[in-house]
Amino acid sequence: MGLARASSDSIYSVRKLGHGASEIRPFEATPNLPELLGELNFSGYQELGFDKVLLVEGRTEIKTFQQFLRLWKKDHKIVMIPLGGADLINAVSEDELRELLRVSTHITAIIDSERAASGDSLDPQRQGFVESCERLGIDCHVLERRATENYLTDVAVKKVKGDSHRALGSYERLRDVSPVWGKNENWRIAREMTRDDIANTDLGMFIARL
């Protein structure tokens, strides 16, 4: 999984069904995340020094957060699992989260706020997810800015994409920027950032306390 996260744009899980047949799904679409985490042998990760599970928004956040975690030298301690956006970030995912706690009690989550402006309320489904985490004792951080890409600096964006591109405002949607870049390129931009770039943001403070 470490090699897959470091080098791929798409990750899939394959499950044997018996009689020579197999089922392949996008990693974030795997229906039973606790079962998948168990099959990944989390206890084996613990022997290698991994001691926490971090739930992130989606597939593209895995490689992006890997870059941020490296700034705090924590990428070798944390196994990341994508929530698949609205597939699990909703008000009815408590049973799935509870099952994850059977595999590891050291679980944290970080999700986008998707706010259009400062002070906006969370979408009811996201608020429901946060409340589920609170009931289960899972530390869930909601980003103050709209999404992960809203923390990418202008210097890093221009270094990767060129001077015609610019960083997002705190609540600006990526698709509203022109020229735009793909979310799957966020990790390349994050790789050009320094610890000081985000240390004083809520994102940096969350990573520091992991």
C-alpha positions, 0 to 999 in steps of 0.5 A, a space after each residue: 500500500 505504501 508503494 501504491 500510495 507513493 506512485 499511483 494515481 488510481 488504487 484498486 482493491 481485488 477480492 477473491 470470490 471463489 471458483 477462480 473469480 475475483 472482484 476489482 473495485 476502486 479502493 475508495 469504493 470498497 464496500 467494507 472498509 473495516 474488512 479491507 483494513 483488516 485484510 491489509 494486516 494493520 497489526 503488521 503495519 504496527 510492527 513497522 511503526 505505524 500506530 494511527 489510521 487517518 481517514 481522509 476525504 478521498 483518493 486524491 487526498 492520500 498522496 497530498 496528505 502524504 506530502 504534508 505528513 512528511 513535513 512533520 516526519 509522520 508519514 511512516 506512522 500513519 496509515 491513510 484510508 479514503 472516505 470516498 467523499 459523500 459515500 461515507 461522509 454522511 449522517 448514516 455512516 456510524 456503523 461503518 466507523 464503529 467497525 473501524 474501531 474494532 481494527 484500531 482505536 487510534 483513528 482520526 479523520 479530516 474532512 473538507 468543510 465545503 464552506 462558501 464563506 467564513 462562518 457558513 454552517 456545514 452541510 447537514 450530511 457532513 455535520 451528521 458525520 462529525 456528530 457520529 465521530 464525536 459519539 464514537 470518540 473519533 477525533 474529526 477535524 473539519 478544515 476551516 477553509 473550503 478544501 485541502 487545495 485551498 491551503 496550497 500556496 501561490 508560490 508552490 502552485 506557480 512552481 508546478 503549474 506556471 505563472 499563469 496559475 494562481 492559488 485559491 482563495 480560502 473559500 474558492 472552488 477549484 473549478 472556478 479558477 482559470 486556468 484550472 488544474 486537476 485535484 490529482 495534481 494537488 500532491 505535486 504542488 504540496 510537495 513544493 511546500 514547506 512546513 512553515 507554509 501551513 504550520 500556523 493554519 488549522 491544517 498544520 496544527 491538526 497534523 502537528 498533534 497527530 
